[in-house]
């Protein structure tokens, strides 16, 4: 498990995916979480942009839901309007259904 603050990562990196990933590797606190960060690092076959987007999608989840119910997926209802579904559908690290986003590296 890795805790991070996506907002801080994004601001520090100025939206640059490679920098965001570097800052993510050094992160150890925040309100956001990733259950299996090693799987993301080991996903050498995807771009830095896809990895950075994956981190951003993980940041939208509720840590309380994970602690109490073990939920690692994200309900589509929680996606803010400024996040395009195209970003989600084009990302090879996620899969989405009519109701939720499945974070494939968190399974």
SEKE-570101 format. One record per residue (C-alpha): x, y, z; residue in one letter. Coordinates in steps of 0.05 Angstrom, whole numbers, padded with zeros to 5 digits, always signed. Layout:
XYZA ...
This chain:
+00000+00000+00000X +00024+00070-00017X -00006+00135+00007X +00002+00198-00034X -00028+00266-00047X -00046+00271-00120X -00059+00345-00119X +00011+00359-00093X +00042+00311-00143X +00006+00345-00201X +00026+00415-00177X +00099+00396-00166X +00104+00362-00234X +00066+00417-00271X +00026+00361-00303X +00088+00328-00333X +00075+00252-00329X +00149+00232-00321X +00159+00281-00264X +00094+00261-00232X +00118+00189-00231X +00184+00209-00200X +00148+00248-00145X +00100+00190-00135X +00158+00142-00123X +00183+00187-00067X +00114+00199-00037X +00096+00167+00029X +00037+00205+00057X -00029+00236+00036X -00104+00222+00031X -00099+00181-00033X -00077+00109-00038X -00055+00054-00083X -00059-00018-00060X -00007-00046-00108X +00043+00008-00130X +00096-00043-00150X +00049-00069-00205X +00045+00001-00234X +00121+00010-00234X +00129-00058-00266X +00080-00041-00322X +00137-00024-00370X +00093-00033-00431X +00050+00029-00419X +00068+00102-00426X +00084+00149-00369X +00020+00187-00388X -00022+00125-00377X +00012+00112-00310X +00001+00184-00287X -00072+00180-00308X -00078+00115-00269X -00051+00149-00207X -00101+00205-00217X -00158+00155-00223X -00135+00120-00160X -00137+00187-00124X -00212+00192-00136X -00227+00131-00093X -00249+00132-00020X -00198+00105+00030X -00255+00093+00079X -00291+00048+00029X -00227+00009+00020X -00216+00001+00095X -00287-00018+00113X -00309-00057+00051X -00245-00074+00014X -00269-00036-00048X -00213-00021-00097X -00257-00003-00157X -00285+00066-00171X -00358+00082-00184X -00369+00120-00248X -00412+00168-00208X -00349+00192-00173X -00315+00215-00237X -00316+00291-00239X -00342+00324-00302X -00273+00350-00322X -00246+00278-00329X -00263+00253-00398X -00287+00182-00405X -00240+00179-00465X -00181+00183-00418X -00209+00123-00381X -00227+00083-00442X -00159+00095-00474X -00120+00074-00413X -00096+00001-00417X -00090-00002-00341X -00165+00007-00329X -00229-00024-00352X -00297+00005-00344X -00367-00022-00343X -00433+00015-00342X -00426+00028-00267X -00353+00025-00246X -00280+00031-00265X -00238-00029-00251X -00166-00013-00235X -00131-00073-00264X -00067-00066-00224X -00106-00065-00159X -00138-00133-00168X 
